[in-house]
Amino acid sequence: MSPDFQAVALFCAYVVLGTLVAAPSLVAIQGRRRSRDCSEFASALVEFANTVRRERRCLAIDEEFLRRGRRLGVPELISFEYLRELAHPDPLVLAEAAQRLALRLKRRVAFARKMLARTASGRRRAALAAAAPAFAMLLLGASGVVLPPGTLMVLLLLETLGCWLLWYLARVEV
C-alpha cells in the first residue's frame, strides 16, 4: 500500500468515525425539532378551540395546518378530522376535541423533552468515550507508529455498534 493511499484511507476512516460519534446527537436534534413542531401545532389547536368557543360556530381549518399535523404523524388527528367533517358538528364538541388533542400533544412533548434531557449527559459521555480510541489512533499515527489496517476496521465496527446502541437506548418516540 502506498503512503498516499493509507493517508486517504485513514482520513476517510476518521470522517466515518466522526459521523458515527455524532449520529446520536444529530438524531436528538431532529427529535427536538419535531418536539418543537408538535408544541407549535398544539398551541395552534388551543387557539382554534378558543376561537370556536368564543364564536360558538364551527370554523374552517386551514388545509396547510392539517397537512402540518399529518406530517407530524399525530395518530389522534384522524378522529379530530372525522369530527370536523361531520355534517353539523356541535361547535363545543369540536372545540373540546381540539383542546383534548392539544393537551395530549403537549403531554407527549413534555415527556419527550424530559427524556431527552435525562439522556443528554449520557450521550455526551458516550460520545467522548467513543471518540477516545479514534483520537488515540490519530495520535499514534501522527507520532509515526504504524497501525495494522485490521485495527481500524475493528474500531469502525465497534463504533458502529456503539452508535446503534446509543441511538437505540436514547431514542424517544413522541
Secondary structure, DSSP 8 states (H G I E B T S, - for coil): --HHHHHHHHHHHHHHHHHHHHHHHHHHHHHHHHHHHHHHHHHHHHHHHHHHHHHTS-----HHHHHHHHHHT-TTHHHHHHHHTSSS--HHHHHHHHHHHHHHHHHHHHHHHHHHHHHHHHHHHHHHHHHHHHHHHHHHHHTT----HHHHHHHHHHHHHHHHHHHHHH----
